[in-house]
Amino acid sequence: MIMKESMSQRVERKYPGKKRVIDAAAGRRDADLVLKNASFINVFSNEICEGDIAISEGLIVGIGSYRGEREIDVSGKIVSPGFIDAHIHLESSLVSPSEFAKAVLPHGTTTVVCDPHEIANVMGTDGIDYMIKATENLPIDVHFMLPSCVPSTPEDESGAKLSFEDLDPYFENGRVLGLAEMMNYEGVCDGDKDTVSKILTSQGHHKKIDGHAPGLSGKRLNAYIAAGVYSDHECSDFENAIEKLRLGQFIMIREGTAAKNLSALIPLLSPEYSSRCMFCTDDKHPSDILFEGHIDGIVKKAVSAGVDPIVAMKVATHNAARYFLLNNKGAVAPGYLADIAVLDNLENFEVKTVLKRGKVVFDNGRVTEFSSPIIDGRLREKAENSFCMRALFADDFKNNSPLGIIGLVKGEIISENLGKAENIDVSKDILKVAVVERHKNTGHIGVGFIKGYGLKRGSVATSISHDSHNIIVVGENEEDMAFAVNKVKEQRGGIAVVDNGRVLASLPLEIAGLMTNKPLLETNSLLENAKTAAEKLGVSKGVDPFMTLSFMSLTVIPEYRITTKGVFDVSSRKYVN
């Protein structure tokens, strides 16, 4: 039996370290590390300040003139708090959390707030346990917001269903900050007991509740916020964002792979509004991280659009720390964690060095080696065997009556109602789309049509279909659709691009059909090969073949979506077939 530490025991254990911090701050002893001749972003006074930055016991202990057991000269560079991603699904990176950490550290990210609802929709609480284990002792801090909607809506067929009783024990974990994106805004506004119970549970633990309410306005928005939902990352236009901000919500400005809202929300990054804003990526594919950056990339885009660099840096660091009550993060000041990014300047924003709790974790283009967490056998076995379904045939995708057409909107994850069609018509860019249930062998297959994807022949299938993560497939013919789905099942998840009964490219994702243990660069290479193959089959320019497709099953985003039961009208909450 493990005995709980008493307060007197805690004080005795902590006192020596605290005394060393105080002595170093007072100049009575050398600091562990000093960043000499620093120019740093002061998030409190909104200016660039200068001085040595002294670090001991993982904390910044002083600004001024200091000596250190180790000293690093940062003359001519800009020292910033480490970047914070306010909302991300780590699963969207397609790689394990360890590989994700290796990808974002070179971009100055030291903290992410993760919503594991992708894997939770596949594995339930075992999925949450998997992600908590997989993120222990990484060189970035991974905090969690608990999945609020598993399944997202009653229309979804997920691998699990989570109640407030299931979530309640997790709030005791120090890394859990609250309840993640409350996508079922209709349930909140209608006062649905199961939905509201989750909000009450988070509030009972004095935790945050994040929102997800695209286009919600008026009295329904009032009801949503009154219930306790104090943020939103689903603002695609300034008018909706400012309405939410005026009613007290914090706005997470999202710039991800499929959804890019920064340009529309640039007016928020002003002295009047910026203190209520944070940056997030939501969903980010590995290639985008590698070549466009992470939060640093959003900062660079914002500054190039005319935003004051210090404003952009505060939104990328300090604001998220304050919102999530991470009281020792998000500033270069005494008593704050030494989570630091050293940049070349405020024009290029190239990250040169990264410190996590005072330890150098990235320097000279290299991430410091670290051990990956060990996942216990039961969780690993469940994650790697998540498919329960039969093999499919072309007839499984045939239709005998007109079906709804989902219209893609370029650069957005919203869609349009384009009426109905009876047959595939490549000349009009009308393709067949389907979702296949893969968790419980129900045999359910929902079929419809999609316009704007651009495919001229073959088929594309993926087990990443938000948020239930059944298999979504689009095709120019039913034979290739069946072949692509069977390939995804055979490889235990991932992506398949096929043409005329041949696999052109594939990316196996063996962890719950969402992630892989392969290295990031190998994963990205396979992903880019698959993108190239899909583009050769005709996928429209500006459409991410897999990320865009994955959102077409998300029944909380207007207008038309596809589920295991057919084409669904989000506005009317009815099937159109």
C-alpha positions, 0 to 999 in steps of 0.5 A: 500500500502506497502511503500518501505524503503528508504536508510536513513530508512534502515541505521537507522534501521540497525545501532544499530545492526551493532554497537553491532557487531563492539563493540563485535568484538572490545571487548568493550562488551560481545559477544552474544555467544562464542565458547571457546577454538576452533580448527577451519578449516581456509578455507583461510590459509588451516590449523587448527587454534585456538582461541575463536569464538565470535558471535553476531547478528548472525555473527561471529565477532571475533577470539581470546580471548573473553567473551560471555553472553553465552559460550560453551566449544568446546575443543578437537572438530573441528569447521567448516563452515556449509555444503552446498549442491550445487544442490539438488531436495528437492522433492527426499527426499520424505518428506516436506521441514520441514522434510528434514531440520530435517533430514539434520541438524544433519549432519551439513548442513546449506544451500542447493541450490534447483532446484524445477523442479520436482514439477514445472513439475507437477504444473508449477509456482504454484510448485515454489510458493509452494516450496518457501512458504514451505521453509520460515524461516526454520533452514536451508537456502534454496536457489533456482535455477529456473527450466530451462527445464519444460518440460525437452525436447519436447518429455516430457509430463509434467503438465506445460510448463515454458517460460522465461517470467514465470521465469523472476519475480522470479529472484527478489526474494533474495533467487533465485540465478540463472537458474538451470541445463540446461538439454536441452544442445542440444537446447543450442548448436543449439541456440534454441531461447526459450532455450537461452532466459532463459539463457539471462534472468538469465544473465540479472539479473546477476545470475548464470546458472548451467549445465547438460550435460553428456558426452558433449565434443568438440565444442558442449561443447565449445558452451554450455559454451560460452552460459553462463553455468558455472557448471556441475554435470553430470560428471561420469568419470574424463576425461569428468570432466577435459575437462569441468574444463579446459574450465572454468566450476565448477564441482559439484561432485555428490554422491546421491542415484542413481548416485554416481560419487565420486569415479570416480572423486576423482582425482579432489580433489587435490590442482590443481583442488579442488578449482573448485569443490563442493559437491552435492547430486542431489537426495537423499532418506530419508534412505540414509540421515539417515544412510549414511549422507548428505554432511558430508557423502561425505566428510567422503568417500572422506577422507577415499579415501585419500583426504586431510581433509581440501581440502574435507571440503573446497569443502563441504563449502567454494567453493559452497559459492564462486560460488553462491556469498553467500559472508557471508557464507562458512568460520569461520571468522569475518563478516561471518554468524555463520552457524557452524558445530562442529565435533568430529574430522576429522576422524569420522566427527560426527556432535555434534552441529550445529549453524544457524545464531548463534543459536543452532539448533542441539545439544545432538542428538536433533534438536531444535523444530521449526514451519513449514511454512503454505501453503495457501489453493489454493496451498495445494489443487492443490498439493494434487489433481494432477492426471487427468487420467482414470483407466487402464487395462492389455490390455493398456500395450499389444504390437503387434510388437517388442519394444526397450530394455533399458539396466540398467547400475549398479550404474549409471543413464545412460542406454544402447541400447540392441536392441528389444524384442517381449515378457516378458522373465523373464529367460533373465531378460527382463521385460515390462516397461511403462510410463502413462501420468497422468496430462491432461488425454491424455491417452498416454501410452508408452510401451517398455522393460527393462533388468537389473531390475531383477523382477521375478514376480509382478510389481512396479510403481511410480509417480516419473519419471523424469522429467515429473513425469508421472507414470512409471511402470515395470512388469512381467505381464500386469495385475499387471502393470495395478493394480500397476498404479491404486493403485498409482493413488488411493493414489494420488501418490507415490509407489506401489509394487504388486503381483498377484493382491495384494498390498505388499507395498505402500508409498503414496506421496500426495504432487504433487505425489512427497512428503508427510507430514508424518514424515521422520522416518515413510516415511522411514519405508514405503519406506524400506518396499516397497524396501524389497517387491520389492527385494522379487519379485527379483529386482537385488542387487545394483539396487534401485527399485524406484530411478533407475526406476525413471530415466528411463524416463529422456530423457536427459540421454543416451542411451535409455529411455521410455516416454509416446510415447515409447522407445526413443533413446537419441543420435538420438533423435528418437523413436525406436518402 
